[in-house]
Amino acid sequence: MPDRLQESAPLDELDLSLLNTLQIDPRAPWSRIGRALDLDPVTVARRWSRLTETGVAWITAQPGRAQIPQGCLAFVEVDCQAGRALEVANTLARWPHVLTVEHTSGGRDLLLTVSTPTIPALSGYLLERLGTLPGISATRTQLGTHVFTHATDWRLRSLEPRQRAHITAERPPRSPSAPQTLTERDRLLIVRLGADGRTSLTDLAEELGVGITTVRKRLAFLIANEDLELRCEVAQPLCGWPISTSIWAQAQIDDRDALNRLLAAVPEIRACIGLAGGKANLLISVWLRSLPEVRGLESRLTSALPQLKVLDQAVSLRFVKRMGRILDPAGRSVSSVPMDIWSDPS
């Protein structure tokens, strides 16, 4: 792992193209990726090994958007006592049910993404664990109700149309139906892939105690049904999109056509999630190329969706943890915390 104080060089065009292919199909074989990029598969695999070994990129897994109604997704704003934000952030980053920890500007010190099996479990988590953690002075919580678009949908847009079409054409299709009740084996599979989304079928089968064919079929089904989502992540400061901002807004979210127009008009939107439990009913996450772009972001959003009213905005100063990965100050992965969100958080 690189020295925390050592700055990594920005990614080159080939690195970005490789990451873009893995955003589209995180488990695509190296042979297919090599054909799309006009490279030898061995060269592509070596590139990926270098990126993962230095913590610059990684592939993780999470329960899919179809699973949100089955559990509880929450966004928690945390106010910390003076001088204790980093201490609190580092403690929370080790908690499996706290998936993401951001240090932000604005009216909160930290913004957490939290997932628990049920709303009562979330209440106990907030009251008995978070509420008693030294260094925290106040918290505010909103629940996620629906994922309109997620980070798994966001792309670097580094590929040429021909390359993108090649990867997309062979990507396994999604065909979501009713969300499934995950079995214990499904949960173990998701947790294992959270540590390394490209773990081989052979290793997965051995760890789960089943045959390779069984793992292959179940994995394909969970992905197609959006009960499991794989995502290729990258150290944000190195990928050309170093600024992350969160926007709390009000809008008529049952107008899906209008929301789709918003997403098409502002492709920098990385996630758009419906909220309940506060004034805002939308949380919008946007990645930008420079800090001055933040100034015009609100007008771009309201131009695309005139009914949208921005209530608050925060710029992420640093991700201490992102979807199960603890990050260094340069945004590189240094370790993984299993996202066993089904376990009892108490």
Disulfide bonds with the S-S distance in Angstrom:
none
